[in-house]
């Protein structure tokens, strides 16, 4: 028997349909069917003058059931349901009680009028799934809000409040509660509420006014199809008959839905939600209270971490060794907040409130009462162990002690305390107040409630928390180091830095691996490699030579590239090419032409093979977690879904065959992951090595 997903109620001349499909009233087949049936019943009831569409709980509708994108849909489609509402004899009024996203927003736009309650929120997030609204959104929102504003909302997926919806002409007014809205509607019915189909409204203005809105989005999309299609769709609202435009929108939605970009972004949508789950911890694992935070170190990372917590409304004590460094850190925080204010991202009041939440001190003892202490000092094991030994003496019982290390052994850090069960890694990515990734590093003795609390902390900070284990570089940096190493090997074999970077940026990265090294500073990588010991048999020889001759990247105007004064983009430098060729000669390497295809495959498959090894070893919980890490922490394009998704799109059998061949031809760092071979359906028996 079909579950009842709606509630029907008659209130005088009002026929009320209340959606009740927790948690988000996703517009799957059964809910669509039941809404359609209730609407037909009210259309045929002579006592009903107006149909009201609303919902129970805090959500109007979160939109389409996106699992149907992969499994297929059944009639009535959402577009057919909306057409039914529009073609009925009686007005339909949506009382939007909460979130109306995607198809939920389009369902509301299919009604004659929208009444909003204070918690109402509206958004078209389809662009984040590589698509455009497909049930009338690109044609109806412009008719209410104007073309430029509608396009901006579609291209950003930004959420608007009830008050903003009224200001834009999307909603009629905001009512304090449903009862007030129904009372007002009853009065409107008594006065003769007319039909007003949004689809029949006439557009004003010229489609040329859309170009300025679209320009930046098209540039940043780097050729992804959804953004340029959104522009084309809203243009049609100006000069194309509505039925023709809606048919085009519907067909285009289906076409985009089948693109690799949309598949990748749907994969990431589910991967980000799956990453929140901890396979070996019960859902009801208790959490510790975190109401106050201490951060040790007011350098770039420390002050940025402090801002994360202040942004979330938590008081932070920021500790530094010397007054001058503390003052510099606090001044840098204020400058960052004021820059955000000047760009209109936060208000003057926000600056004041957030700065008031951050207290600076040079006394580590000030952290005696905090619930969470996060160390963000120099990346040195002796330094970090000394900090943790001190925190062990100072912090209260039950406080969580976290390290922000990006590569060091968290077990060894925890051993500096008498409470290793309270120690965990919280690896923020720089700049921490902007980057959306938090690697939660579980050490051997970390208590379950500490793990659960750390994952929840990331969520409260607006980040994607991904649980990983202890190894050199954890998950992200271990993979990224191997990615960079392959780029170095390719350069010594015959490629040049600008060729490698060009290949990777054409694939979709914002910057190539060598340009990233210049941005970060070649001294950073050099000192990390020195601390880790000899990197044999594949040392970063060329990168080390650049450091040794004083080429540190953008900060010195010379690195892998040459930088004109003040330039952020480098140009190829013949001196670097000569240095690379000298390194090849010293190593006895006969340089050769390296194809773009080989560069892409070797860089990407080194990431992928390492990723499978990490999952195989239990360092990461699942393969999809690694995509979450690389999209949210390393700037990989969402339209590719991450390196592991890209490998699946290419075909794991092909990836595995390439890895086996590289292992035979290049060396042991290409040893195939057993898990990769298993998932690719390829025998683990390895071919003979080439001499």
Helices and strands as residue ranges (DSSP letters): E 6-11, E 14-19, H 29-43, E 50-55, E 59-61, H 68-71, H 78-87, E 91-96, E 99-101, H 103-109, E 113-117, E 121-123, G 125-129, H 137-145, H 147-156, E 160-161, H 162-167, E 174-175, H 178-190, G 198-200, G 207-210, H 211-221, H 225-239, H 242-257, H 260-274, E 292-296, H 300-311, E 315-319, H 323-342, H 348-356, E 358-361, G 364-367, E 372-375, H 381-394, E 400-403, H 410-414, G 420-422, E 423-428, E 437-441, H 448-460, E 464-468, H 476-493, H 497-507, H 513-520, H 522-532, H 541-548, G 554-556, H 574-586, H 596-616, H 623-633, G 638-640, H 643-650, H 652-665, G 668-670, H 674-680
